[in-house]
């Protein structure tokens, strides 16, 4: 740790001397880009308004008035002008040691190509394949001119290097394109990213390499003057795609295989928010494309079933819903998250060696928090896709499928146990001598115990006890056969114990997946349908007894189109107040009904208990009639005909 700190202080001491000598020049690049952006942005804003290139309000957009788009062209020109001015000012053939005039021409040409594609898309709208084609051309041009991941990762095959580089550049371009849905968000994140990359280069004593990032930061800052909420101009695809291209390509020139962790990690971290949002968008849209129409109808704020179909579940949309449509607060929250990612990356740059591990732990912790609060929609959608269907397989099909799956599980458990106990891979001869005598008895015991004839989606504890008994009985028989037919190994008992335990756990898990998915979907209900605008009917349940469980189970299995959200439970047992029953909080007793209905914006009351005497039941119904609240009774009792 002391060595890392010493290295950090020495690096910054050297930088301070160099920066003092040429500080005016470097600051000048940022100021020049800032001034050019400040001057050009109003020009392009008025030009866009005159040619009708404006974002008009619609259900998918946040803006309430028409706002010109395509203003990001000012950033494109500002950065490129400053880079060429830096060459002229130094009377040299290069911007820096990493970017010579040839690469600068390539960068300018690719900027122009993306700007043309983006401008046409902003003006008329381009089909997604054509936009993607333009992005692929840009990425391939960069690759074949030496801007590639192979500069950082030694020995990578060329075909893999090409695929990885193209995926990285195209992915970054689309990441900034997708995140550009809030006033000042994409340009602000690009500003933070450029500052982080600048400081990272300074810490590695690559002072001249900061020029492109200083230019980008200055251009973004100038554009934010007009783009921060309330925005008078939008980036459009013209600007957002350029931001992704610049931040993804320039680190490939300044990276080093000697500093692999920093060279790989820093670009990923500075684009952490756009990358995370893109990952969630691909996950969410892919799952929704596979969902049947009946299940799509109950997903809030989504735009359709196609993978390329826009929706309103990006990170900024979710924050807006949480923050009562306050765009400034939402942007500042995402700025803060981006700054945390950048801080982690800078920590990796400054503190080398063992300290990097500490920052990776912090990164995982931060990622866990982000996932906890931002991916419930994707998990919900996935749960809908995996949700158990009503129809059961016929017995003639269910049993062979179940036996096949169980056989595969037992074989996998045997291989895992052998490797774990003996720390080696079994030979073919050993497989034939021992595996059948352990796996077959377990399968036979499961058939005798009628395991494959049971409907596990409606299982009880007794079913799992019988499953465990059959597995351990089969293992015991198999152990006896191996003991008699082959030489006994001292580790046989340990092997059998581990095999039986892992087999039972996996066999049980396979039979519980339906309940697990339904339970997960149930847990995520409050997060997904927290707002009345999401379209869920908010209900209060009166009664926290055993009947409540049957109501919750039936509700999960049967509701598809008209979703109802259980807000909480009301029960007159004072010991239950404030506690959780079947995953829901007991909010109060029946005397609190009026207050709870108003506080939680309840749409209906469901009674799941037997209220005696009849007068008490009628009193509750009458009180709800005064509030104009529908009341229903859930009954699960035997009735004589």
Secondary structure, DSSP 8 states (H G I E B T S, - for coil): -HHHHHHHHHHHHHHHHHHHHHHHHHHHHHHHHHHHHHHHHHHHHHHHHHTT-EE---TT---SS-EE--TTHHHHHHHHHHHHHHHHHTTSSBSSSS-BHHHHHHHHHHHHHHHHHHHHHHHT---HHHHHHHHHHHHHHHHHTT-SGGGTSTT--HHHHHHHHHHHHHHHHHHHHHH--STTHHHHHHHHHHHHHHHHHHHTT--GGGHHHHHHHHHHHHHHHHHSSS-SB--HHHHHHHHHHHHHHHHHHH--GGGHHHHHHHHHHHTHHHHHHHHHHHHHHHHHHHS-HHHHTTSTT---SSTT---S-SHHHHHHHHTTT-HHHHHHHHHHHHHHHHHHHHHHHHS-TTHHHHHHHHHHHHHHHHHHHH-HHHHHHHHHHHS--SS---HHHHHHHHHHHHHHHHHHHHHHHHHHHHSS---HHHIIIIIHHHHHHHHHHHHHTTGGGS-GGG--HHHHHHHHHHHHHHHHHHHHHHHHHS---TTHHHHHHHHHHHHHHHHHHHHHHHHHHHHHHHHHHHHHT-SGGG--EEEEEE--SHHHHHHHHHHHHH-SSS-EEEEEEE-S-GGGTTSEETTEEEEE-GGGHHHHHHHTT--EEEE-S--SSHHHHHHHHHHHHHTT-EEEE--------
